[in-house]
């Protein structure tokens, strides 16, 4: 196993978890950028509705988008690593979408 630096995020990765010196996480971000932006938008919208005491209507839409995101990730990353990458991306979106206190 060879350690290298991701050309996109500059984090250390190994050759088993990268392609052409780009880590799996960066490959997933690039391959699913549209879906990631849309999920971020829907999560922020959902939190705003809930903060106003309204029922958030976009659960099914979020679920369909999450399914599409998973398919995009599996298209660029080996399936045995895809779930971990998906979970990391969703955590990043949720962290980014949290309103500042």
C-alpha angles and dihedrals in degrees: 000000000000122000117221140165120254110244091217107043099015093229120139114256135162129247091251091061101043143058122216090348093306117117123234092252093056092045089053092048090052095044096047103031094126093052092045092053091047093049090049090051093048093048091051090047091049092050091049091052092048091048088057090051093250128134110258107231101192103082094111092044091052091048093052091047091050089053090051090048091053091051091050092050093049088051092062104027131052109264094240090063098035098087094054091049091047091052092049092050092049091050090051091051092048092048091049093047096054109111116242114256 
